[in-house]
Amino acid sequence: MKRLIFFTGGLLIVFLTCCQKNTTVSEIPDMIVYSGINKTLVNINKDSVVLSCGYILFEIYKNPKSGTSDSLSIRIIKNTVNLLGDCSNSFLNESNAGVPKALDENTVISDVGLWGTTDGKYDLVQFTGKGVKYLGMTTESISANVNSKRYAWIRIYCSSGNDTLKIIDWAYNNVAYKSIKAGQMQ
């Protein structure tokens, strides 16, 4: 009788173990972390915003490559100060030239696309005069030898003359490797 009970119990454990459902990232509910920024830069100016990995500097500057001495450009400079140790940000690019892509609301931000992977300066030419647009971004950190990437967006407005930049707000999905839609707050 004891053998039958042990055998039946063993079969039950094997059955339950084999039939467990593996949860995929897409099945985990979104955990959106949202924050308002509300900074405005006018004329030649720069200011940084604190995001989950560190500071990102936004800058309006005179662009000597533009051909006229009074032409202004807007750029972002990644990770000016890193807050969380081994952490970095990447931006969704329009092309291999490292030009960040201006996204419309509800555009899915995920591993699909060209991502800028090195720290540097990125001109926001795709945003000039387009109204309110979104900058797709990842925050990636390594802790305890585990790589963790989170998708995010920053909502910005860039005037047609590049003399005004509004950094409105931002959000990220706190579920590692799970996409977020531009403008998603919940």
N, C-alpha and C positions, 0 to 999 in steps of 0.2 A: 504494500500500500504506500509506504514512504517513497519507493522508487517512482510510482505512478504520480504522486504529488510533485516530486522534484522534476520529473520529466515534463509534466504539464506546465509547471512554473517556468521551466527553462524555455519551453516552446513559446509561452506567452511573452517572455522577455525578448526573445529573438524576433517575434512577430511585431511587438511594439517598437523595437529598435529599427527594424527594417522599414517600417511604415511611417517613421517620423518625416514630417515635411521640412525640407530645407527652405528657409526664408531668403528671398532675394532682396537686394537693395530696393527695387521698385515696389515691393510689398510693404516696406517700412513707411509709416506715415511721415510726412514732411515735418521738420522741426525748424521753422523759419525764425531767424533772429534778425530783427529789424531795428534800425537806428536812424533818426533824423540827423542831418549835418548842418544844413542851412548856412553855408558860407558863400560869399560873393567876392570875387576878385575883379577889380577894375583897373584898366590900363596896365602898365608894367608893374607887376606885383606877383607875389607868390605866397602860398599858405599850404600847410600840411593838414591832413586829416588822419585821425587814428582809426585804424581798422583792426581786425582780429590779429594780424601778424605783426603789425607795426605801422609806421607812418608812411603815407604816400604824399609826395609833394606835387602840387599842381602849380603851374607857373605860366604867366603871360609874359612874353619876352619879345624883343626886337629880333626878327629873323634875318640875318645877313644874307641868306640864300634866296630871299624872296625877290631881290632885284630893286626894291625901293627901300630907302632908309627908314621910313616910318611904318613899314608893314609889321604887324604883330602876329605872333603865333602862340598857340597854347600847347603845352606838353605836360606829361606826367613823368615823374621820376620815382621809380619803385624803391621801396624799402630803404628810405633814408635813415631810419633807426629801426632796428629789429627788436620787438618787445618779448618775443617768446623763444629766443634761442634759435634753433635750427628751423627756420620758417621762411617761406617765400610767397610772393604773389606772381601770377601770370595773367596776361590780358589776352582776350580773344581778338585775333588780328584779321584784317581784311585780306592780307596777302603775306607772302614771305618777307616783304620789306619791313615788317614790324609796325604796321600802321593799325592801331586799334579800330575795330569795327563799331560803327554806330548802330545800335540795335533798337528795334521798335518794341513797344510794350508787348508782353506775352511771348517773345522769342525765347525758345528753350536754350538754356545755357548748360552744356554738358561736355563730355569728352570729345564730341564731334566738332571739328574745326581746327584752325591753325592757332596755336597758343604760343605767345612769346615766353620763352623759358629762361631768358637771362636778364639780370638786372640791367637797367639802362634807362634811356630817355625815349619817350614815345610821343610824337606829334599827334594831336587830335584833329587832323585835317578832315576826317570823315564826319566830324561833329559840327563844323563851322556852318552857321546859318541854318541848321536843320531843326531848330527848336529843341524841345526836351527829348533826349535820347538816353540810351543805357549803354554803359560800358560793362561788358562781360568779364568776369574775373574769377580766378581760383585763389584760395588760400591753402597752402600746403605746408604741413609741419611733420617733423619726425620726432617722436618721443618714444623712448624705450624701444628703439629700432623698428617702430611701426610707422609706415608712411600713411598719412591721412590727408586727403584732398577734399575741400569743400567748395562748391560752386556758389558764386555771388554776382551781384550787380551793383553798380553805382549809377544813380540818376543824375545827369548833368544837363545844363543848358549852356550853349556856346553861341555868342552873337555872330552875325555875319561879318563884322569887322574884327573879330577876335579881341575886342577890347573889354568884353565882359564874359566872365565864366561863373556860373552858379553851380555849386556842388550841393545837391538837394538832400539826398538821403542814400541809404544803401541797405542791403540785406544779404544774408547767406543762408544756405540750407545746412543745418548742423548735423545732418546725416551724411557721413563720409561717402563720397562718390555718387551722391544722388543729385540729379539735375535740379535746376530752379528756373522759373520763368522770369524774364525781365519784368520788374514791377511787382512780383509776387511778395505779399506780406504775411500770408498765412499758409 
